[in-house]
Amino acid sequence: MSRAFVDESASESSEEAAPELKIPLAPGAKNYMTPEGARRLRAELDSLLATAQPRLRETERRIQYLSRMAAIMEVVEPGPAVPGRVIFGVWVSVLEGERESTYRIVGVDESVPEKGWVSWVSPIARAMTGKKPGDTVRVPLPTGEKVLTIRSVRRDPP
């Protein structure tokens, strides 16, 4: 058959998918099994179905979530649109008492608190947004109030 009549997108997607498992019987043939073999086959099938169902549901939920978030996504280049002010995407060095910390204000799905990456809707980010070095902010948190003094604002990682 000429390559002109081949659907290239169909061949690309089939290459990415796992190859189909071939049935080692002729079409229409019966799959004769002993009772023990039949029990093992059914047990394996039941086990795979039991573990696959929750995974499939979770995968489907995650795909739906990511699809909705991608549909409303707007990529914002890190500031500073207003030099020296805390805005989305920047790195903010702060003093909390005697301890220095660095935060980065990121999107809700980029938040990694252990790294100091805080969502732009978080109390810390909201308290710091618009502030400049030297400003002190009070952040009410469930664990108590944090008092942060902004030391520096950078577009690039410190």
N, C-alpha and C positions, 0 to 999 in steps of 0.2 A: 504494500500500500504506500502511496506517495506521502511524504511528510506534510504536504500541503493540506491533507485531510485529517491530520491528527490534532486533537485539542491539546495544545501545550499546557494550559492551566490544569487540565485534568491529570496529565501525566506528572506534573510537578507535585500536585497534592497527593497523588498515590505514592510517590516516592518518599514523601515525608511520613506517611502512615506506616504502621507495622505491617509486614506482609501477612496475608491471610494464611491461616493454618490449613493445610491440605488434608482432606478426609482420605484415609488410606483404603477406601472401599470404592467399588464401582458404583455409579449412580443407581439408586434404587435397591442396593444391597442392604441386608439387615446387618446390624451390629451385634452379633452374638457375644454374650458375656456370661461368665459364671456368676452365681449369686454374690460371691465375695467381691468380684470385680465390679459388679453393678453397684454394690453398696459403696465401694471406694469411689467410683465415679460420681455417684449422687452426693456423697459426703464432700468431695472436693468441690463440686458444683455449688452445693449449699454454702460451703465456707466462702467461696469466692463471691457469691451473690451477697452474703451477709456483710462482707468487708467492703465490697464494691459500692453497694447502695449508699452508705453514708459518705464515702469518698466522692461519689458522683454528685450527690446533693451538695456537698460542700464546694466542690469544684464549680458546679453550676451557680451557686450563690456568689462565689468569688468572681466568676465571669460577669454575672449581672452587675455586681457592685463596681468592678473595674470599668465596665462598659458605661455605666451611668456617670462615674467620675471622669472618664475620658471625654464624654460628651460635653461636660461643663468645664473642662480644663482650659485654663488660659496660662500659657507659659510667660513668666515674668522674669526678665533678666535681673540679676541682683543689682541693687542700688549702687552708689548713692545718687538718687535723683536730687536730693537735697543734701549737699556735702555735710558730713559730720552728724547727720541725724539718723536715728534708728528707723529703718524701713525694712520691708520684706527682702529676704535673701542675704542680709549682711551678717557679719560676725560682730558680736558685742562682748567686750571684756568688761566685767563688773567686779566690784568688791562687795562681798557680803561679810561684814565684820572685818576680820583680818584675812579671810580667804578670798582668793581671786578665782573666778570662773569665767568661762567663755560660753556664750550661747549663740546659736545661729537660728534665725527666724525662717522657717520653711513651711511648705504646704502640709495639710493635715495628714496626708499619706506618706510624708517623708519624715515625720517625727520619730526621733530616736533619743529619748530622754537621757540614756546613759552617755551619749556623745555630746549632750548639750543642745541637740537639735530640737527646738520647740516649735509647735504649730503656731501659725500666725493668729489663731483664735484662742490660744492658751492665755491664762491670766498673766504669766510672765511677759510674753510677747506683747500683749495688749497694753500692759503697764509701761513697757519701754518704748513702744512705737511713738515716733515723733520727738523723742528726747534726744539730748546731745551729751557729749562727755562733760562730766561734772554734775549732771543732774542726779538726784536721788529719787528712787521710786519705791513705793510701798505696794507689796503684792499680797493680797489676802489669799491664803491657801487653806485647805482643810486641816493641814498640820500646823497652822499658825502663820503669822505674817512674816514675809521676807522683806528685808530692807536692802536694796541694791543701789550702789553708786556706780554710775556708768563711767568707765575709764577710757574706753576707745571704741570707735566704730570703724569697721573695715569691710571693704568689698571682698577681699581675698582672705583665705584662711590665715590665722596668725602663725 
